Amino acid sequence: MPTDSDAAAQAAIDAAARDLHLPTIRTEAARLAEIAGRERQTYLAFLAEVLAAEVDERGERRRTRWIAEAKFPRLKRLSEFNTDAVPSIEPAHLATLASGAYLEAGEPVVLLGDSGTGKTHVLIGLGLAACEQGKRVRYVTCAQLVNELVEAADERCLSRLVARYGRLDLLLLDELGYVQIDARGAELLFQIITEREECASIRLATNLPFSEWGTVFGTPASSRPWSTGSRSTHTPRDRHRILPATHQKNPQLRQEN
């Protein structure tokens, strides 16, 4: 049964936890103290449990915030992806990408295939995995990003927007090639790609083979950093490519690593 001293101690904990911004300790201290008494924990063990609870809850809040800030259109996890429907995507390859090792090297990942092959699902799933690893992520379609850039340029705040996209650990760029981009939009989009090249990763989904990227950007030079259509231009920086199996009319699309 709680005593007057216990009530005074709880009040002191509440006040201190508020001042120190430790909401989990404020709400969980009494429950954890009861468990500690029942299990005859030492003072140090009790303190460790209390601090661990705060750290765990803070990490969960941070992951929730990062997922919200990524602006995913919906939540799709890699565990929900049916690899049987797309045999060219190997589960082991997805697991390697989900580990996020390539992020530190700023390596891009390209998901290339027809509509309905699960590119967006994989893109979002990999982005969620990165958020849960503590990475700052943003999902955006190519058309949305170009519109943002054009508006920022018109409002004379383009450099701030480019810098903001440059600071992300991971940019998920979806639907490249679905909408034609004019010359101005292509130039602005190229600024984002240039800002991130070799220092921060981009995961990109498209239905266009590399040889046709020039039709989106308006000039082949704009797509040069992503030119991976032949083995002669295949470098360690762009080795992470998933090309989903598509309909029989596109037998040239295959998985490469």
N, C-alpha and C positions, 0 to 999 in steps of 0.2 A: 504494500500500500504506500503510495507516495507520501512523503513527509514534507513538512514546511521547508526543510533544507533542500529537498529535491525540487520543490517549486521555485525556490530562490535560484537554485543552480540552473534550472531550465530558462528562467527569465534572463539570467546572465548570458547563457548560451545564445538565446534569441537576439539579445542586443549586440553581442560581439559578432555573431554570424551576419547580422544585417550590416554592421559597419565594415566587415571584411568581405561582403558579397559572397557568402557561402550558404546559399539557400538550402542545399541538401543537408548539410550538417544541422541547420536550424530545424528542419522537419524530421530528420531521421535520428537525431542524437538520443532521444528518449527510448526509441525502439531498440537501437543498437546497444544501449546501456543495459536494457533488460536482458537481451540475449547474452551480453558479456557476463552479467551476474549469474545467469543460469549456467553458463558454460565455464564459469570461474576463469575467465580470461585475465591476463595480466593487464596492467594499465597501458603498457606499450602495445599489446595486441589490440586492445580496445581502440586506442588512438589510431592505429594502422587501419582498422576496419572503418572508422569514421572518415578518415581522409580518403580511403579507397572509394567509398560511396560517393564522396563529392567529386572525385576525379572521373569516375565512371559516368555520373549524371552529366557533368560538364561536357565530357566527350560526346555523349549522346545528343545533347542540345546543340553542340557545334556541328555534328554531322547533319542533324535536321536542318539547321540554318544553311549549311552549304548546299544541301539538296534543293532547298527552296530557292536559293540564289542562282542555281544552275538553270532554272526555268525549263525543266523538262516538260514536254507537252503531256506526258503520261509516264508512269514508272514501269519500266520493263527490266527485269533482272535476267542475267545470263543463264541462271538456273532454269528459267522458264522457256528458253530458246530450244526449239526442236531441231537438233542437229541431224536427225534422221531425214528430215524434209530437205535439207541442204547438205548432201554428203560431202561436198568439197570443203566444208568448214569442219575441221577436226576439233573435237572438244579440248584436246591437249593444247592446240594453238590458241584457242580462246582463253584457256587457263593461264597460259604464258602472258598473253596481253593483259588479262585482268590483274595479274600480279603488279603491273605498273612499272616494271623495271626500265622500260624504254622511255618513261617520262623524264627521268633524270637526264637523259641524253638529248631530249628534245626531238625525238624521232617521230615522224608522221605515220599514221595508219590510214590506209585507203580501203574503203569497202565499195567494191565495184560490182554492179550487176543490175539486172532488170528489176522493175517494180515487182513487189511481192516476194522477194527473196530474203527478206528479213534484215535488210541493211540498217533501217532505223532502230529496230529492236536491239541489234548488236551494239549500235552506236550508243544508245541510251544505257544499255546494260554495262558497257565498259565505263561510261561516264559515272554511273552510280557507284561502281567499284572504286573509281578514283576518289569520289566524294567521301566514301567510307574510309579511305586511306588518308584523309586529311588534305586532299587537294582541292584547289579552287577551280571550279569547272563552270563552263557556260555552254548551253545548247542553243543553237540558232540556225534557222534555214538560211540558205544563200540569199534568197530574196529579202528576208527580214534584215539581214546584216547590211546588205546594200542600201536598203531604205534608211536604216539607222545612220549609215555613213553619209548619205546624201543630205539628210536633215542636219547632221552635225556640221557638215561643210557649209551649208546655207546659213547656219547660226553661228559660224566662226568658232566652233569648239571642236573641230575635227581632231586636233592633236591630242586633246584630253581623252577622246573616245578611243583613238588608236592606242594610246598609252594604257588605257584601262584594259583593252583586249590583250595587249602585250604582256600584262602582269599576270594573267591567268595561267595556272599550271597546265590547263588543258582546254582547248577550244574544240567543240563538236560542231562541225559545219555540215549540215544536211542538205540534200536535194540540189547539189551542184548539177547544173545542166537541165533542170526542170523548167527554168524560166530564162529566157534570153536576157543578157545583161548588156546595156548600152556601153559606149566607150568610157563615159564618165564613171559609171558604176564599176566597170572592170578595173579602172585605174585605182579607185578607192579601195576595192576589195584587195587588190594587189598590195596595197600599203599594209593591210593587216597581215597578209602572208609573209611579206618582207620583214615586218616587225618581229614575227615569231620564228622565222627560219633559223634553224640550227641552235636555238636557245630555248624554245618552248614548243610543246607538242600540239599538233592538230590531228584530230580524227575526222575523216571526211567521208561522206557517202555520196555516191554518184551513179548514174546509169550510163555514163559516157566512157568509152575506152579512152586511154590517155591520148591517143592520136587525134581525138576530136575536142580536146580541151581548149584548143585555140579558137573554136567556134563560140565558146562561152565568153572567154576573156577578150575576144576581138582581135587578138594578135598572138601568134605562137610564143612570142617572147615572154608574155605574161605568165604562161604556164611552165616556163623553163625550170623553176625550182622543183616541179613535180614530174618532170619528164622521166617516166620509168617504163615506157612502152617497150623497150628492148633491153636485152641483157647487157648490152654495151653501156647503157646509162644507169644500170642497177648498182646502187652504192649501199654501204651499210646504213646510211641515214634513212633510206626509204625501203628497207628490207621488209618491214611489217606491212604486208598487203594481204587482204582477204578478198578474193574474187569469187563470189558465190556462184554455184552452178545455176544456170538459167535454162530457158527453153532450148529445145534442140536447134532452133534457128540461130543460136549463139554458141556453138560448141567451142569457140575460141576462149570463152571465159572460164578460167580455172583458178585454183588456189596456187599461189606461189608463196615462198617464204624466203 
